[in-house]
Amino acid sequence: MTLTEVVVSAVILGISSQVSLQGWSRTSQAAATSARTDQQVRLLEQRLLASRRALAMAPVANADCRWDPDAVAGVLEGLPKDASLETSWRFEPAADGLWLAVELTDSDAAIPFKRGQLVTPAGLGHCSREVSDAQ
């Protein structure tokens, strides 16, 4: 091998090593971001599930299968707080539902993480079959 061939081989090896390391770095960064995103989504889902379970276990509906707003507010405000989550709710009179919304407040993602769900007293098991059939 001549000196020129050795130098060209070394340059090619250096460039390919640099490109390979950049690829590994990007892949590693993407995997870390994906894991963080999965964890944040899981946190949102856990908060919604905890809210639904708390509402299902508490007496928050009246005999007419309608929400008792004071009882609902008491249950939802009694849930443990999480500094990274903002929970809100609003009643939907047209469907006699309750919109639960959870948003991640400390996310540095380009798209904010927000999840909402509509729940009803009947959907949580608070209505007897006779009341549900009559409506």
C-alpha positions in Angstrom: 0.0 0.0 0.0 1.3 3.4 -0.9 1.1 6.4 1.5 -1.7 7.9 -0.6 -3.8 4.8 -0.2 -3.2 4.7 3.6 -4.2 8.4 3.9 -7.3 8.0 1.8 -8.3 4.8 3.8 -7.8 6.7 7.1 -9.9 9.6 5.9 -12.7 7.3 4.8 -12.5 5.4 8.1 -12.7 8.7 10.0 -15.7 10.0 8.1 -17.6 6.7 8.3 -16.9 6.5 12.1 -18.2 10.0 12.6 -21.3 9.4 10.6 -21.9 6.1 12.5 -21.5 7.8 15.9 -23.9 10.6 14.9 -26.5 7.9 13.8 -26.1 6.1 17.2 -26.4 9.4 19.0 -29.7 10.3 17.2 -31.1 6.8 17.8 -30.2 6.9 21.5 -31.8 10.4 21.8 -34.9 9.2 20.0 -35.2 6.2 22.3 -34.9 8.4 25.4 -37.5 10.9 24.1 -39.9 8.0 23.3 -39.5 6.6 26.8 -40.2 10.0 28.3 -43.3 10.4 26.1 -44.6 7.0 27.1 -44.1 7.8 30.8 -46.0 11.2 30.4 -48.9 9.5 28.5 -49.1 6.8 31.2 -49.2 9.5 33.9 -52.2 11.2 32.1 -54.0 7.9 31.7 -53.4 7.0 35.4 -54.9 10.3 36.5 -58.0 9.8 34.4 -58.4 6.3 35.7 -58.0 7.4 39.3 -60.6 10.1 38.7 -63.1 7.6 37.1 -62.5 5.1 40.0 -63.0 7.8 42.6 -66.3 9.0 41.0 -67.5 5.4 40.6 -66.9 4.6 44.2 -68.4 7.7 45.7 -72.1 8.7 45.9 -72.0 11.4 43.3 -75.4 10.9 41.6 -78.9 11.5 42.8 -81.9 9.2 42.4 -82.7 10.6 39.0 -79.3 9.5 37.7 -78.0 13.1 37.5 -74.7 14.4 38.8 -74.6 16.1 42.2 -72.1 18.9 41.4 -71.0 19.5 45.0 -70.3 15.8 45.5 -68.4 15.6 42.2 -66.3 18.6 43.1 -65.6 17.2 46.6 -64.4 13.9 45.2 -62.3 15.4 42.4 -60.7 18.0 44.6 -59.9 15.3 47.2 -57.6 13.4 44.8 -53.9 13.7 45.5 -52.3 16.6 43.7 -49.5 16.2 41.2 -47.4 19.3 40.4 -46.8 18.1 36.8 -50.5 17.7 36.0 -53.4 20.1 35.7 -56.8 18.5 36.1 -60.1 20.3 35.2 -63.7 19.3 34.8 -66.9 20.7 33.5 -70.4 19.5 33.3 -72.0 18.9 30.0 -75.8 19.5 30.6 -76.9 18.4 27.1 -75.6 14.9 27.6 -75.7 14.9 31.5 -72.0 14.1 31.3 -68.9 15.3 33.0 -65.8 16.2 30.9 -62.6 15.3 32.7 -59.5 16.8 31.3 -55.9 16.3 32.3 -52.9 18.2 30.9 -49.2 17.8 31.5 -47.9 21.2 32.7 -44.2 20.7 32.7 -43.9 19.1 29.3 -41.1 20.5 27.0 -42.6 18.7 24.0 -43.7 20.5 20.9 -47.2 19.2 21.2 -48.7 19.6 24.7 -50.0 16.4 26.3 -53.7 16.7 27.0 -56.3 14.0 27.5 -60.1 14.3 28.0 -62.9 11.9 28.7 -66.7 12.2 29.0 -68.2 10.3 31.8 -71.8 9.9 32.9 -73.4 8.6 36.1 -74.9 5.6 34.2 -71.5 4.8 32.7 -70.0 4.7 36.1 -72.7 2.4 37.4 -74.6 4.9 39.6 -78.0 4.3 37.9 -80.3 1.4 38.5 -81.6 -0.5 35.5 -85.2 0.8 35.9 -84.1 4.5 35.9 -81.9 3.9 32.8 -84.7 2.1 30.9 -87.2 4.8 31.7 -85.1 7.6 30.2 
